[in-house]
C-alpha cells in the first residue's frame, strides 16, 4: 500500500511539473517537450488524467529516449538509412491516417444503399434446376466413334420419349457418375455458369421438358428442366460489404488523383 501511495504521489508530481513547464525532462542535456510527451500519451491511448499510468509512461518514454540517444552516440548504425526508414514510416502513417478519416466520411451507409438500389441488376441472377444424362466425347474421339456415341444418346432419348423414368435412364446411361447417382440431378445452376451451349439450352426450356441430345465440349447431353428459370436477388445485407469495399476503393483512387494534382512533381537532372 505504501509503495502504491508513493508511486501515485510521484506520478502526480510529474504531471504537475508537466502542466507548469514546457519540458517534461532532459535526456543528455536535451529538453524533452511537454507537447511531445502528450502526443505520446495520445498515441498510447493513456489519458493524462490517469496519474499513475501517465507517470509510468513518462519513465518509459524518457528511458527509451535515453537509450536511443546512447545508441546513436555509438555511430555503429547507418544514420542516413535509419532516417530514410523513419521518413518512409512517417509518410505511411500520414497516408493511413488521412485516408482512414477521409473514407469514413466519404462512404456512408446511405451511399451503400443507393449504389445497391441503382445497380440492382448486378446483384440478381437467373437460376434453373436441371438434370442431365451425359455421354462423354473426348477432343481426340474419331468421327465413327462420335457417331456411335450419338446413336447411344438417341437410344436413351427414345426410352425417355416412351415414358421411362429420367432418373432410371440417367443411372443406366450417364457417364457423369456423380449426378447419375442422383437421377441425373445437377441441382440449381446459375445462368452462364456452365458451358454456353448447356446454359442457353437450359434457360430456353420449360419445366418438365426434355431436350434431344446436343453436343458441348463435354460430350452429348440429354437435358431435363426440373424447375425455373427464376430470378434470385441477393439481399443488401449479403453484399453491402463488397459494395462498401468497391466504393471505398473508387473514392480512394479519386482522392489520390486529386491530391497529386495539388502538388507539383519533378525529377532532378
Protein Blocks (a to p, Z undefined) as FASTA:
>chain_A
ZZmmmmmmmmmmmmmmmmmpmbfbdeehiacdfklmmmmmmmnopafklmmlmmmmmmmm
mmmmmmmmmmmmnopacfklmmmmmmmmmmmmmmmmmmmmmmmmmmcfklmmmmmmmmmm
mmgccddddddddddddfklcfklmmmmmmmmmmmmmmmmnopafklmmmmmmmclklmm
noopabjadehiacfklmmmmmmpcehiacdddddfkbccddddfbdcddddddfklmmm
mmmmmmmmmmmmmmmmmmmmmpccdddZZ
